[in-house]
Structures are given as structure tokens and as C-alpha cells.
């Protein structure tokens, strides 16, 4: 299971959270970018400073946070909205805790 970032819904009493996953790997396939190394070169070409290891964490949804600069660069590179960079899913609080522990 992928590690994900969780964001609370607008109603904290609902017992649900929103699980957000970056769709970078899917977008890479759609845009014929074959490797994280190729993506890294494209970002460097856009003057986005990111280490290869940090980019791997971002692509694999293991990063705890991202610079806004990265999100903007991905949206521009993939020619999509910021919302299209993410997949959102509503999950019960208990499932989010279980995912974080794995």
C-alpha cells in the first residue's frame, strides 16, 4: 500500500478523513516520461532544485511535505491543474491510522 498524505475533511466530527495521493507515476506514463531520472532532468531543465532521492520520495508518495514550487512545476510539466495531480479518497479515521502504521 502506498504511503499517503491525509487532510481532514471540513467536518471534524464526521469520523472520516480525505486521503490524498500524488498521481505523478500515472502522469509520467501519460506523458511518456519513462523514469524518475528523466523526470528529474526535466525538472532541472526548468530550474527546479530537487535531489533525486527527494524526487523519488515525492513520486512514491513517501514525502511528508513538498515545496509549492514542486507542485507548480508538476502542474506545468504535465499541463494539468493542481487538483489533477492528486487522487482523493474519503476513508474512515480508523483506516487512516492503520495505513499510517504500515
C-alpha positions in Angstrom: 0.0 0.0 0.0 1.3 3.5 -0.8 2.0 5.9 1.9 -0.3 8.9 1.7 -0.9 12.3 3.0 -4.1 12.8 4.9 -6.1 16.0 5.2 -9.1 16.4 7.5 -12.5 17.0 6.0 -14.3 20.2 6.7 -16.4 18.5 9.4 -14.0 17.1 12.1 -17.0 15.3 13.7 -17.7 13.2 10.6 -15.2 10.4 11.5 -13.7 10.5 8.0 -10.6 11.9 6.5 -9.6 12.6 3.0 -6.6 10.5 1.7 -4.6 12.4 -1.0 -2.1 10.6 -3.2 0.0 12.3 -5.9 -0.6 10.8 -9.3 2.9 11.5 -10.6 3.7 8.0 -11.9 0.4 7.9 -13.8 1.1 11.3 -15.3 4.6 10.2 -16.2 3.1 7.3 -18.2 0.5 9.5 -19.9 3.3 11.9 -20.9 5.7 9.2 -22.0 8.3 10.0 -19.3 9.9 6.6 -18.7 11.8 7.1 -15.5 12.2 9.3 -12.4 15.7 10.1 -13.8 14.0 11.5 -16.9 11.6 13.5 -14.8 14.5 14.8 -12.7 16.2 16.0 -15.8 13.1 17.8 -17.0 12.7 19.5 -13.6 16.3 20.6 -13.6 15.8 22.0 -17.1 13.0 24.1 -15.5 15.4 25.2 -12.8 13.6 23.3 -10.1 16.1 22.2 -7.5 15.3 18.8 -6.1 17.5 15.9 -5.2 16.9 12.6 -7.0 16.2 10.9 -3.6 13.7 13.5 -2.6 12.0 13.3 -6.1 11.7 9.5 -5.6 10.0 10.1 -2.2 7.6 12.5 -3.8 6.8 10.2 -6.8 6.3 7.2 -4.5 4.1 9.2 -2.1 6.5 8.9 0.8 7.4 12.6 1.2 5.9 14.2 4.3 5.7 17.6 2.6 6.5 19.3 -0.7 7.5 22.8 -1.8 4.8 24.7 -3.6 7.5 25.1 -6.3 7.4 21.3 -7.0 3.6 21.2 -7.2 3.6 24.2 -9.6 6.4 22.6 -11.7 4.5 19.3 -11.9 1.2 21.1 -13.0 3.1 23.0 -15.7 5.2 20.0 -16.8 2.1 17.7 -17.1 -0.1 20.6 -18.4 -2.8 19.9 -15.8 -4.4 21.6 -12.8 -3.1 21.1 -9.3 -6.2 19.1 -8.5 -5.4 16.7 -11.3 -2.0 16.0 -9.7 -3.9 14.2 -6.8 -6.3 11.4 -6.3 -8.6 11.9 -3.3 -10.4 9.3 -1.3 -12.6 9.6 1.8 -11.8 7.0 4.4 -12.8 6.3 8.0 -10.4 7.6 10.6 -9.6 4.0 11.7 -8.4 3.1 8.2 -6.1 6.2 8.0 -4.5 5.2 11.3 -4.0 1.7 10.1 -2.4 2.9 6.8 0.0 5.2 8.6 1.2 2.3 10.8 2.1 0.1 7.8 
